[in-house]
Amino acid sequence: MSLGLLAISITFMGYVIAPAGPVWRGDADGMPHLPRDIPVSARTYFAYLLWIVPLNVGIALFSLVGVIGSLMGPDREPLRPLFVVSVGLILGSLPLVLGHLSVALLGRPRFLIAPPYRHQRPRWLSTRARP
């Protein structure tokens, strides 16, 4: 199971990170198609990467520690630092989801929005009734 989770995590990272350069330059054609539970658009893509990359690295490292730990036998003490780092990455990425939602709903902080998309109205402002 750990090897499968490791492979899925690495594959997903390549799928998500690959279009970063073109999206920053304004070409949103290569945007990955992600589940609709989390609002990801070309405008919010870099804020999304800010939390999804550490989360996936943590999951991949956690899986790697599981695979190596199962091969090592009962003495797993050398793997403890890697385990702590992996759990820290997983738990540390969760508050960054708030940053992604802040960019999606409020349009702040603007440095996380690619320059070609900074002029667009945030989702919260665009859904409000205009007078």
PESULJO-V429176 format. One record per helix or strand of 2 or more residues. SS is the DSSP state (a for helix, b for strand). FROM is the first residue (numbers start at 1). TO is the last residue. If there is no record, write none. Layout:
<<SS:FROM:TO> <SS:FROM:TO>>
This chain:
<<a:2:17> <a:20:24> <a:28:30> <a:45:72> <a:77:94> <a:96:106> <a:110:112> <a:115:117> <a:123:127>>
